[in-house]
């Protein structure tokens, strides 16, 4: 397993294209999100050169997991697209808070598709731990994410301290909530022996 942690501007073009195709297959083709995107590619206006991508690839260099990190001191998904999920509270704007979005663990080539909401996969925990470590090194203390309510159980079972920012709200027919993920006191973690992490 290989983990790649890089800003969008530093990703090699072939990997950037592969990531766009992976996101399209996961979020649009599989999960049915309604988005105006280029054919076969999923990107939005929050994918800027400084946006941080965390990509997991298997031994054949196929992408099998992903998360996007955005500082809340600039434009980000929750603050601009889903402020109603905060129940009237102002969206966070702090060096100590980063947004985790587009979180996915999905092997598109094999039989395994998605993450069970009953038990987190080891890869889901790996991605969360790497995201947490990256944010902590930059002075961050919390992550915030927009998630379907079905993901709440998975997030809680990762061992992180997870709690709702406000009550769930219906978004496109699905109960959705803003979720805090606290980095202080996060569970101990060691990557798999065969895992490699590279940063650009």
Secondary structure as UniProt FT lines:
FT   STRAND          2..7
FT   HELIX           8..10
FT   HELIX           13..23
FT   HELIX           24..30
FT   TURN            39..40
FT   TURN            45..46
FT   TURN            49..50
FT   STRAND          52..57
FT   TURN            59..60
FT   STRAND          63..71
FT   TURN            72..73
FT   HELIX           77..81
FT   HELIX           83..86
FT   TURN            87..88
FT   TURN            95..96
FT   STRAND          97..105
FT   HELIX           122..137
FT   TURN            138..139
FT   STRAND          142..148
FT   HELIX           149..151
FT   HELIX           152..156
FT   TURN            157..159
FT   STRAND          161..164
FT   STRAND          169..171
FT   TURN            172..173
FT   STRAND          174..182
FT   TURN            184..185
FT   TURN            193..194
FT   STRAND          196..199
//
